[in-house]
Amino acid sequence: MSRTYFGTDGIRGTANRFPMTPEVAMRVGLAAGKRFMSADDRRHLVVIGKDTRLSGYMLEPALTAGFTAAGMDVVLFGPLPTPAVAMLTRSLRADLGVMLSASHNKFADNGIKLFGPDGYKLSDQDEMEIEALMDGALDSHLAAPDKLGRARRIDDAQARYVEIVKATFPKGLTLKGLRIVIDAANGAAYKVAPVALYELGAEVIKIGVEPDGFNINLEVGSTDTRALKDAVLKYRADLGIALDGDADRVAIVDEKGASIDGDQLMALIAKSWKQSGALSKPGIVATVMSNLGLERYLKSLSLKLERTTVGDRYVTEAMRAKGYNVGGEQSGHIILSDFSTTGDGLLAALQVLAVIVQSGKPASEVCTLFEPAPQVLENVRYERGAKDPMIAQTVQDAIKAGEEKLNGKGRLLVRKSGTEPLVRIMAEGDDEALVRAVIADVKTAVVAAARAA
């Protein structure tokens, strides 16, 4: 069955353009409400959080209308990180959780992420069933007049999340004496992240904490750490932490202004947890995008790297299926299943800070554990709705030729983004000149195909 609405991370698109319209949002509410309502007489509950995008004011009431019309009660959190919504879905015994966010994208985009009652993102099968219901007649999912749902806001959702996150920091440790810059990307964590760090003892310098509906991820956050690096150096901070718009990913900058990506963070946590006996299995889960250097480093620790396709949901699924409790993506989605069901940037940062505190050494000496193999990533944008450039024979021929050149010397990965109209081209290997040559050849073919489309 083809998927009209859902991609690799829920439904996503430009606000007020299909599929990110009030009508589609209301259909999601009606259809998901129908799918997750059981036959008993109890009141059914859905919780909804959002980031700080202007379009959240449009989509939130549309979703609420759909869910209440289907007979579900709605609890509205307001701005709250994605992992907090997942946690509180379970904590409040809700039937469903919803997050309105386009993650690291700019304000013009938005998205709808759905969580089941266990706090995990919905399966492909669940999403396909919801899609089938969405395309049916709207009045087929309507509750009787006396069964309509009610909507209410709760004011303590942020405080609940702060306490949950603080409880993951090792007892007996404190951040006292550390000066930390936190960049909340003008997004969902703009209140909770500084509070959690402060209450754990840190001196906190805040940037990216003045959302206006338009500036989410704008020259701040985990995908643009220039402002964070400047602040770390300016204020002589011990560490800089950048979250993205919905705070499910993290980037860290050490006291010298050097970036530390998700691969290094996973290596650090894996090493620390192995030493403490906290690893549930001797290894971690990461995607095909993770650097070859990570795989080699883990092997030196007698740890295995399980690879999945790109997308934190697929990492989570592999972790659950194979029993791992650490996983993530190079981009900074770090999933620690002992504490959370999805990526949590703040929680992951606290685990890194715990290692730094215990070591008594600066971040630059603690957080960089391996030398990455030369890796090059290029993105080619194409028009939304245009013909897929990946199906062009010239592109397929270029990919095949690149793989033959790298045979035994590295890896080539070419894929469409699941959240944006992009083709992502990644190659890595010990011979950087060869890697760049392969990337250039494939990029030329993709650019030509995109223009022809």
C-alpha positions as CSV (number, residue, x, y, z in Angstrom):
1,M,0.0,0.0,0.0
2,S,1.4,3.4,-1.0
3,R,1.8,6.1,1.6
4,T,0.2,9.4,0.8
5,Y,0.7,11.3,4.1
6,F,3.3,9.6,6.3
7,G,7.1,9.7,5.7
8,T,10.0,8.5,7.8
9,D,9.1,10.7,10.7
10,G,5.3,11.3,10.7
11,I,3.6,13.7,8.3
12,R,5.7,16.7,7.3
13,G,5.5,19.6,4.8
14,T,5.1,23.3,4.2
15,A,2.5,24.9,6.5
16,N,-0.8,25.6,4.9
17,R,0.1,23.5,1.9
18,F,-0.9,19.8,1.4
19,P,-0.4,17.7,3.5
20,M,0.2,20.2,6.3
21,T,-3.2,21.8,6.2
22,P,-6.0,22.2,8.9
23,E,-8.1,19.7,6.9
24,V,-5.5,17.0,6.9
25,A,-4.7,17.7,10.6
26,M,-8.4,17.3,11.5
27,R,-8.5,14.0,9.4
28,V,-5.5,12.8,11.4
29,G,-7.4,13.5,14.6
30,L,-10.6,11.7,13.4
31,A,-8.7,8.7,11.9
32,A,-6.2,8.2,14.7
33,G,-8.9,8.7,17.3
34,K,-11.0,6.0,15.6
35,R,-7.9,3.7,15.3
36,F,-6.9,4.0,19.0
37,M,-10.3,4.1,20.6
38,S,-11.1,0.7,22.3
39,A,-14.6,-0.6,22.8
40,D,-14.8,0.0,26.5
41,D,-16.7,2.8,28.1
42,R,-13.8,4.6,29.7
43,R,-12.8,8.1,28.6
44,H,-10.0,7.9,26.0
45,L,-7.2,10.4,26.1
46,V,-4.7,12.0,23.6
47,V,-2.0,14.4,24.6
48,I,-0.6,17.1,22.2
49,G,2.6,19.0,22.4
50,K,4.2,21.4,19.9
51,D,7.3,23.5,19.2
52,T,7.3,27.2,18.7
53,R,6.4,27.5,15.0
54,L,3.7,30.0,14.0
55,S,1.7,27.2,12.2
56,G,1.3,25.4,15.5
57,Y,-1.5,27.8,16.4
58,M,-3.3,26.6,13.2
59,L,-2.7,22.9,13.4
60,E,-3.2,22.4,17.2
61,P,-6.9,23.4,17.2
62,A,-7.5,21.4,14.0
63,L,-6.1,18.2,15.6
64,T,-8.1,19.0,18.7
65,A,-11.3,19.3,16.7
66,G,-10.7,15.9,15.0
67,F,-9.9,14.1,18.3
68,T,-12.8,15.5,20.2
69,A,-15.2,14.8,17.3
70,A,-14.0,11.2,17.4
71,G,-14.8,11.1,21.1
72,M,-11.3,11.4,22.7
73,D,-10.4,13.8,25.5
74,V,-7.4,16.1,24.7
75,V,-4.7,17.4,27.0
76,L,-2.7,20.3,25.5
77,F,0.9,20.8,26.7
78,G,1.9,23.8,24.7
79,P,5.6,24.1,23.8
80,L,7.4,20.9,24.9
81,P,10.2,18.7,23.5
82,T,9.2,15.7,21.5
83,P,10.7,13.2,24.1
84,A,8.7,14.9,26.8
85,V,5.5,14.2,24.8
86,A,6.6,10.5,24.5
87,M,7.3,10.3,28.2
88,L,4.1,12.0,29.3
89,T,2.0,9.8,26.9
90,R,3.0,6.9,29.1
91,S,2.9,8.8,32.4
92,L,-0.6,10.1,31.9
93,R,-1.8,6.7,30.5
94,A,-2.9,8.3,27.3
95,D,-4.0,6.2,24.3
96,L,-2.0,8.4,21.9
97,G,0.5,11.2,21.9
98,V,1.0,13.8,19.2
99,M,3.9,16.2,18.6
100,L,3.6,19.1,16.2
101,S,7.0,19.8,14.9
102,A,9.2,19.8,11.8
103,S,12.3,19.1,14.0
104,H,15.4,20.9,12.6
105,N,13.5,22.5,9.6
106,K,12.8,26.2,9.4
107,F,9.6,27.8,10.6
108,A,7.7,27.5,7.3
109,D,7.5,23.7,7.7
110,N,5.6,21.7,10.3
111,G,4.9,18.1,11.0
112,I,2.7,15.7,13.0
113,K,4.4,12.9,14.9
114,L,2.3,10.2,16.6
115,F,3.2,8.0,19.6
116,G,1.4,5.0,20.8
117,P,0.4,4.4,24.5
118,D,3.8,2.9,25.1
119,G,5.5,6.1,24.2
120,Y,7.1,4.7,21.0
121,K,6.5,6.1,17.5
122,L,3.8,4.3,15.6
123,S,4.7,1.4,13.4
124,D,4.4,1.5,9.6
125,Q,1.3,-0.7,9.9
126,D,-0.4,1.7,12.3
127,E,0.3,4.6,10.0
128,M,-1.0,2.8,7.0
129,E,-4.2,2.0,8.9
130,I,-4.6,5.6,9.9
131,E,-4.0,6.7,6.3
132,A,-6.8,4.3,5.1
133,L,-9.2,5.9,7.6
134,M,-8.1,9.4,6.7
135,D,-9.2,9.0,3.1
136,G,-12.6,7.8,4.1
137,A,-15.7,9.9,4.7
138,L,-15.2,12.3,7.5
139,D,-18.6,11.6,9.1
140,S,-17.8,7.9,9.4
141,H,-15.7,8.5,12.5
142,L,-17.9,10.9,14.4
143,A,-18.9,10.3,18.0
144,A,-22.5,10.7,19.3
145,P,-23.3,14.1,20.7
146,D,-23.1,12.8,24.3
147,K,-19.7,11.1,23.6
148,L,-17.8,14.1,22.3
149,G,-14.4,14.7,23.9
150,R,-13.2,17.6,26.0
151,A,-10.0,19.6,25.7
152,R,-8.0,21.2,28.5
153,R,-4.5,22.5,29.0
154,I,-2.2,21.5,31.8
155,D,0.4,23.9,33.2
156,D,2.9,21.5,34.8
157,A,4.0,19.5,31.8
158,Q,7.3,21.4,31.6
159,A,8.0,20.9,35.3
160,R,7.2,17.2,35.1
161,Y,9.7,16.8,32.2
162,V,12.4,18.7,34.0
163,E,12.1,16.4,37.0
164,I,12.2,13.3,34.8
165,V,15.3,14.4,33.0
166,K,17.1,15.5,36.2
167,A,16.5,12.0,37.7
168,T,18.6,10.4,34.9
169,F,21.7,12.3,36.1
170,P,23.8,10.1,38.4
171,K,23.0,10.6,42.1
172,G,25.8,12.2,44.0
173,L,27.0,14.2,41.0
174,T,26.5,17.9,40.4
175,L,27.2,20.4,37.6
176,K,28.4,22.9,40.1
177,G,31.5,24.7,38.9
178,L,30.7,24.2,35.2
179,R,29.8,27.1,32.9
180,I,27.5,25.8,30.2
181,V,26.1,27.6,27.1
182,I,22.7,26.1,26.1
183,D,21.2,26.9,22.7
184,A,17.6,25.9,22.5
185,A,17.2,26.8,18.8
186,N,14.3,29.1,19.7
187,G,12.3,25.9,19.9
188,A,10.4,23.5,22.2
189,A,13.1,23.3,24.9
190,Y,13.6,27.1,25.3
191,K,12.3,26.9,28.9
192,V,13.0,23.4,30.1
193,A,16.6,23.0,29.0
194,P,18.1,26.0,30.9
195,V,16.0,25.2,34.0
196,A,17.2,21.5,34.1
197,L,20.9,22.5,33.8
198,Y,20.6,25.3,36.4
199,E,18.8,23.1,38.9
200,L,21.6,20.5,38.6
201,G,24.1,23.2,39.6
202,A,25.5,24.7,36.4
203,E,26.1,28.3,35.6
204,V,23.9,28.6,32.5
205,I,24.3,31.0,29.6
206,K,21.3,31.0,27.4
207,I,20.9,31.6,23.6
208,G,18.2,30.6,21.2
209,V,15.5,31.1,23.9
210,E,13.4,33.9,22.5
211,P,11.0,32.2,20.0
212,D,8.7,34.5,18.0
213,G,7.1,31.9,15.7
214,F,9.5,32.6,12.9
215,N,13.0,32.1,14.3
216,I,13.0,28.4,15.2
217,N,16.3,26.9,14.0
218,L,17.3,30.3,12.4
219,E,21.1,30.6,12.7
220,V,20.9,28.7,16.0
221,G,20.4,25.1,17.1
222,S,22.1,21.8,16.5
223,T,22.2,22.3,12.7
224,D,23.9,25.7,12.9
225,T,26.3,25.8,15.8
226,R,28.1,29.0,14.8
227,A,26.3,31.1,17.5
228,L,27.0,28.4,20.1
229,K,30.7,28.3,19.3
230,D,31.0,32.1,19.5
231,A,29.2,32.1,22.9
232,V,31.4,29.3,24.3
233,L,34.6,31.2,23.4
234,K,33.2,34.6,24.4
235,Y,32.1,33.5,27.9
236,R,34.9,31.0,28.3
237,A,32.4,28.2,28.9
238,D,33.3,24.6,29.7
239,L,30.8,23.3,27.2
240,G,28.2,24.3,24.7
241,I,25.0,22.3,24.1
242,A,22.7,22.9,21.1
243,L,19.3,21.3,20.6
244,D,17.1,21.4,17.5
245,G,13.6,22.7,17.2
246,D,11.9,19.8,19.0
247,A,14.9,18.9,21.2
248,D,15.2,15.3,20.1
249,R,18.7,15.8,18.8
250,V,21.9,17.4,20.3
251,A,25.2,18.8,19.2
252,I,28.0,19.6,21.6
253,V,30.9,22.1,21.4
254,D,33.9,21.7,23.6
255,E,35.7,24.5,25.5
256,K,37.9,25.2,22.4
257,G,34.9,25.6,20.1
258,A,35.3,22.3,18.4
259,S,32.2,20.4,17.4
260,I,31.4,16.9,18.7
261,D,28.9,14.9,16.6
262,G,26.5,12.1,17.5
263,D,29.0,9.4,16.6
264,Q,31.5,10.7,19.2
265,L,28.7,11.0,21.8
266,M,27.6,7.5,21.2
267,A,31.1,6.2,21.5
268,L,31.6,8.1,24.8
269,I,28.3,6.8,26.3
270,A,29.0,3.3,25.1
271,K,32.5,3.3,26.7
272,S,31.2,4.8,29.9
273,W,28.2,2.4,30.2
274,K,30.4,-0.6,29.4
275,Q,32.7,0.3,32.2
276,S,29.8,0.7,34.6
277,G,28.1,-2.4,33.4
278,A,25.1,-0.5,32.2
279,L,25.2,-1.7,28.6
280,S,22.4,-4.3,28.1
281,K,24.4,-5.9,25.2
282,P,28.0,-5.5,24.0
283,G,27.2,-3.0,21.3
284,I,25.1,-0.2,20.1
285,V,22.7,0.6,17.2
286,A,23.4,3.3,14.6
287,T,22.5,4.0,11.0
288,V,24.3,3.6,7.8
289,M,25.4,7.2,8.0
290,S,27.6,6.7,11.1
291,N,31.3,7.0,10.4
292,L,33.5,4.0,9.8
293,G,35.7,5.4,12.6
294,L,32.9,4.7,15.1
295,E,32.7,1.1,14.0
296,R,36.4,0.7,14.3
297,Y,36.6,2.3,17.7
298,L,33.7,0.2,19.1
299,K,35.5,-2.9,17.8
300,S,38.6,-1.9,19.8
301,L,36.3,-2.1,22.9
302,S,34.9,-5.5,21.8
303,L,31.6,-3.8,21.1
304,K,29.5,-4.3,18.0
305,L,27.9,-1.7,15.8
306,E,24.5,-2.7,14.4
307,R,23.5,-0.6,11.4
308,T,20.0,0.4,10.3
309,T,18.5,2.5,7.6
310,V,18.4,6.2,8.3
311,G,15.8,7.4,10.8
312,D,15.7,7.3,14.6
313,R,12.5,5.2,14.5
314,Y,14.4,2.4,12.7
315,V,17.2,2.7,15.3
316,T,14.6,2.3,18.0
317,E,13.0,-0.6,16.4
318,A,16.3,-2.4,16.1
319,M,17.2,-1.6,19.7
320,R,13.9,-3.1,20.9
321,A,14.2,-6.2,18.6
322,K,17.8,-7.0,19.6
323,G,17.9,-5.8,23.2
324,Y,20.3,-2.8,22.9
325,N,19.9,0.2,25.2
326,V,22.1,2.7,23.4
327,G,21.6,3.9,19.8
328,G,21.4,6.9,17.6
329,E,22.4,8.8,14.6
330,Q,25.4,10.9,13.6
331,S,23.1,13.9,13.4
332,G,22.7,13.8,17.2
333,H,19.6,11.7,17.8
334,I,20.7,9.7,20.8
335,I,18.3,7.1,22.1
336,L,18.9,5.7,25.6
337,S,16.1,3.3,26.1
338,D,16.7,2.9,29.9
339,F,15.3,6.4,30.2
340,S,13.4,7.3,27.0
341,T,11.5,5.8,24.1
342,T,12.9,8.3,21.5
343,G,15.8,10.6,20.9
344,D,16.3,13.1,23.7
345,G,19.0,15.8,23.2
346,L,18.9,17.1,26.7
347,L,19.0,13.7,28.3
348,A,21.9,12.6,26.1
349,A,23.8,15.8,27.0
350,L,23.4,15.0,30.7
351,Q,25.0,11.6,30.2
352,V,27.9,13.3,28.5
353,L,28.2,15.8,31.3
354,A,28.2,13.0,33.8
355,V,31.3,11.5,32.2
356,I,33.0,14.9,32.1
357,V,32.3,15.6,35.8
358,Q,33.5,12.1,36.8
359,S,36.7,12.5,34.8
360,G,37.6,15.9,36.1
361,K,39.0,16.7,32.6
362,P,37.9,19.3,30.0
363,A,35.4,18.3,27.3
364,S,38.1,18.4,24.6
365,E,40.0,15.6,26.3
366,V,36.9,13.5,27.1
367,C,34.6,13.7,24.2
368,T,36.7,13.0,21.1
369,L,37.5,9.3,21.2
370,F,38.4,8.4,17.6
371,E,39.6,9.9,14.4
372,P,36.8,9.8,11.9
373,A,37.4,8.3,8.5
374,P,37.2,11.0,5.8
375,Q,33.5,11.4,5.1
376,V,31.8,13.7,2.6
377,L,28.1,14.5,2.5
378,E,26.4,16.5,-0.3
379,N,22.7,17.4,-0.6
380,V,21.0,18.1,-3.9
381,R,17.6,19.8,-3.6
382,Y,14.9,19.3,-6.1
383,E,11.4,20.7,-6.5
384,R,8.8,19.3,-4.1
385,G,6.5,17.1,-6.1
386,A,8.9,16.8,-9.1
387,K,10.0,13.5,-10.6
388,D,12.3,11.5,-8.3
389,P,15.8,12.0,-9.6
390,M,16.9,8.8,-8.1
391,I,15.1,6.7,-10.7
392,A,17.1,8.2,-13.6
393,Q,19.4,5.6,-15.2
394,T,22.2,8.1,-15.3
395,V,22.1,8.4,-11.5
396,Q,22.0,4.6,-11.1
397,D,24.9,4.2,-13.4
398,A,26.9,6.9,-11.5
399,I,26.1,5.1,-8.2
400,K,27.2,1.8,-9.6
401,A,30.5,3.3,-10.9
402,G,31.2,4.9,-7.5
403,E,30.6,1.7,-5.6
404,E,33.0,-0.1,-7.9
405,K,35.7,2.6,-7.3
406,L,35.3,2.3,-3.5
407,N,35.1,-1.5,-3.5
408,G,37.0,-2.5,-0.3
409,K,38.1,1.0,0.3
410,G,35.0,2.7,1.7
411,R,31.3,3.2,1.4
412,L,28.8,5.1,-0.8
413,L,25.3,5.8,0.3
414,V,22.8,7.8,-1.9
415,R,19.3,8.2,-0.6
416,K,16.3,10.5,-0.7
417,S,15.6,12.4,2.5
418,G,12.4,11.3,4.2
419,T,11.6,14.8,5.5
420,E,12.8,17.2,2.8
421,P,13.0,17.2,-1.1
422,L,16.7,16.3,-1.0
423,V,18.9,13.6,-2.3
424,R,21.7,13.0,0.2
425,I,25.0,11.6,-1.1
426,M,27.5,10.3,1.4
427,A,30.8,8.6,0.8
428,E,33.6,7.7,3.2
429,G,37.0,5.9,3.1
430,D,40.6,6.3,4.1
431,D,41.5,7.9,0.7
432,E,39.8,11.3,0.9
433,A,40.7,12.3,-2.7
434,L,38.9,9.1,-3.9
435,V,35.9,9.8,-1.7
436,R,35.6,13.4,-3.0
437,A,35.9,12.2,-6.6
438,V,33.2,9.7,-6.2
439,I,30.9,12.3,-4.5
440,A,31.5,14.7,-7.3
441,D,30.6,12.2,-10.0
442,V,27.4,11.1,-8.3
443,K,26.4,14.7,-7.5
444,T,26.8,15.8,-11.1
445,A,24.5,13.0,-12.2
446,V,21.8,13.8,-9.5
447,V,21.9,17.6,-10.3
448,A,21.4,16.9,-14.0
449,A,18.5,14.5,-13.3
450,A,16.9,16.9,-10.9
451,R,17.0,19.7,-13.5
452,A,15.6,17.4,-16.2
453,A,12.7,16.5,-13.9
